[in-house]
Amino acid sequence: MIVVTGATGGLGSATVENLLQRVPADRIGVSVRNVAGARHFADRGVRVRQGSYEDPAALRDSFAGAEQVLLVSGNDPAADLIGLHRDAIEVAVAAGAQRILYTSQQGAVPGNPYPASETHMATEAVLAESGVAWTALRNGAYGTLDQVLGPWQRTGEIAQPEDGPVPYTDRADVAEAIAVILAGDRSYRSFDGPINLTAPTAVTFDDFAAIASELTGRTIERTVLDDEQWVADQIAIGVPEQAARFMLTWYQASRAGYFADADPLLAEILGREPRSAADRLADHIAA
């Protein structure tokens, strides 16, 4: 059985949908905080059980019979995510899982100023010591373009801190690739340890401004904001300062090149080219 955690979230839910196209529903289980929120999966024959990283006892029931477990990483910066991930890994191993997949992050390497990278590196280290096969899915940034670019359609400018090249990746492509790996559709390949799943090309906000200008017929400017001014602007619109400064480290990491590499592996797994930043921006404009 393949057990997916966080199956009512964006990535987990999309992964289950892709799995349902590849394996029988009775081979899929999900571990979710709110069972009612996964009723649409239960109605299609998926085993739905309540479980969360904060409740190892419930996880033991959720993971029972699992051959593979997909651990979708936690995202609460106030929580002990490394400890929670460690507990989940231990439960998966005790349940007899033969492989654990974990949603890590591109650029999870020493020196990266983005704090989430420390969580991912530490979790990968726990996986390496777990005694079972494991795959760290170092996904490219797949947040919505609204989050990434800000209100450029209204203002005519992409006004963000200094950035660097990033292979902004479509979440749907990542979910499909994870399902392919879980279903064994590319069984001739070994997916052991960290693998990078990214869009085919890394782009900057300057590139986005040029693409947006071509797509809209308007001149979209790229305005580089001072870091502290950007933080002040975020606070002024209601973003907590701690959250703003956390996000600022992501820009600092991108400008230092920690997210610059685009990897061809996602295209290989999908058997087609992943959607590019230009593809996503065109859909965003059309929506």
N, C-alpha and C positions, 0 to 999 in steps of 0.2 A: 504493500500500500504506500502511496505517496501522500504525505501529510503536509499541508500548507498552513502556516500561521498567518495572522493578520489578513484573513481572506475576505474581510469586508472593507479593507482599505483599497486604495487605487491600484497599487501594483499587485497585491495579493489576489484581489478579485479578478483582475485581468489575466493573471497567470492561471487561475482555476478555469476561467472560460476557455483559454487556449488548451489546457489539459483535457477538457471535456471533448475537444475535437480530435484527441489523439489516443486516449485510453478509456476503457469502460468506466462509467461513473462509480461503480462499486470498488474501483481501485484507488479512489481519491477520498481523502479525509481532510477536513479543515478544523483548525483550532481557532476559535473566535471568542472575544469577550462577551458579545451579545448574540446568543443563538438565534433569536428572532430575526436579526439582521441578515442571517445566512439561510433563511427559509427557502429562498429561490434556488439554492444549491441542494438543500435537502429534498425538495420536490422533484429534483432531477436524478436522485439516487446517490448523491454524495453523502458520506458520513459526516455529520456535523456534531461537534462536541465543544462544550465550553472550556476555555482555557486561556490563561494569560501568563506572562513571564513572572508576574508577581505571585503566582499560585502554583508552585511546583507539583502539588498533589493533583490539581486539576490537569496540569500538563501530562502527568503520567497516564491519565485516562485518555487524553486527546491523542497521545503519541502511541498508544497501544497498537501493536501490529505493524508499525511503520517500518518500511524498508528504506525509504528516503524521507528526509524532513527538510522543508524549506523554512528557514528562520528569517523572517522579515525583520530587519533591525529596528529597535525601538528609537523613538525620536524625541523623548522628553529630556531636555538638557538638565533638568533638575533631578532626574532619577540616576541611580547607580546603574547605568546601562551595561557596563562591563560585567558587573555582578549578576545582573538579570540574564544577560546572554550566557554567562558561564553556567548558571543554573539550568537554563533551557538546553544547553549542549549536554550537560550531564544527564538530564532526563531522557534526551533522545538516545544517548549511548546506552543507558540502562534499558530502554525499550527495545533495543536490538537493531536500531537503525544502522544500515550498512554505509550510508553516505549522508552527510549533512551539507546542505547548501545554505549560504548566508549572504544576505544582500549588503555588501560592502560598498565602497565608493572609490571611484577613480582617484588616484593621487594619494592613497592611504600609505604614505611613506614617511620616514623620519624627516623632521624639519618643516613639514607642512603646517603653516600657521592656523589653518582651519581646525578648530578643536575636535570636530567629529572624526577627523582622521585618526586621532589618538584612540578613540573608542573602537574604530574599525581595526586598527593594527593590533590592539590588545585582544579583541575578540578572535582575530585570525590566529594569534598566538595560542589561545585556548584551544581552538580547533586543531591546530597542528599537534597539540599534546593530547588530543582526545582518544587516539588509538583507532579511529575509524577514518574512512576516506572522506575528504571534504573538498568543497569548492567555495571560494570566496568570489562572489560576483561583484567585481569592481565596476559599478555602473557609472556611465557618464551622467552629468547633470540632466535630469529629466523634469524639472519643474516647469510650470506653465510659462509661456512667454510673457504673460502679464506680470508675473512675479519677477522675471528676469529683466525686462525692458522698461517697466513702468508705463505711465499713461501717454506714450509717445503719439498715439493716434489723435489725441486731443491737443497735445502741446506742440507737436511737430518737432520734438527733439527727444533724443535718448540721453537723459541727464542722470548719470550714475558715476560712481567713483572710477578712477583709473582701473582698467581691467587688462586681461590678457587673453590669448586664444583658448577656447573651450569647445570641445565637440558636443554641443548641446544635442541631447539624444531624446528620441521619442519614447515615452514610457510604454506605449503599445508594442514597439519593437523589442524592448527589453523583456516585457512579459512573455512575448512569443518565444524569444530565445530561451528563457528559463524553462518554459514548458517543453521545448524541444529537448533540452538537456535532461530534464526529469523523466521524460517519456522514452529516452534512449534513441531518439530519431537520428542522432549522429553518433551511434555507438562505436564507430570506427575511430573516433577521437577520444582521447583521455582529457578530462576536464578536472585535473587534480590541482589543488592549490589556488592561488589567485589568478583570475582571468579578467581581462578588460572588455567590457561591452559598451562600445561608444558609436556615435554617428561617424560617418566616413571622413568628415572634415571639421577641423577646429576653426572657429570664427571669433572675431572680436566685435565689440559694439560698433566700431567704425564699419565693419563689414555689414552688420545688421542695418545700420543707417543707409548704406549704399543699396542694399537689397530692398529695404522698405521704400526708398525713393524710387527705385525702378518699378516696383510693384504698384505703387500708388500714383505715380506721376507727380508727386509732391517732392519738395526738397526737405528731407528729414535730416536734421542736424544731430551731430554727436557732441554733447557738452560734458566735459570732464569736471566733476565736482571735487572740491577739496574733501578729504576724508571727514574732517571734523564738521564741515558745513553739511555734508550729507547726513551725518549722524544727527545733527541739530534739526535738519529738515524732517527726518524720520520721527524724531521725538515730537515735533510740532504737529504731526498728523496723527499722533496717538500711539506710535510704536514704543514699547518700553525701551529704555536706553540699553539695558542688558541685551535685548534681542537685536537691536540695531548694531551694537558693537560685535555681537556674534556674527551677524551677516557681513559686517565689514571685513572680517577675517577671510571670508570666502573671496571677496574681491582682491584682497592682498595676496591670497594664495594663487589666484588666477594670474595676476600680474607678475608673479614670481615664476610662472611656468609650470606649476604643479598639475594643472589640468590640460596641458597643451597637446598631449599625444593622442592622436586618433588611431584606433586599432582596427585592423580589417577582420577580426574574429567574428564580430556581430554579423557582418555580411555573410561570412562562411556558414555560420550556424543557420541563418535565415534562408540561405540559398538565393538571396537577392540583395540588392542595395538597401540599406536602411534609409529611412527618411532623413533628408538633410535639414539644416536650419532654414534654408530658403523654402523648402516644401512646407515646413511647419509654419513659417511666417505667412506664406500665401494662404494657408487654411485659416490662420488666425485673422487675417484681414477679411476673408470672405465670410467669416462667422458672424 
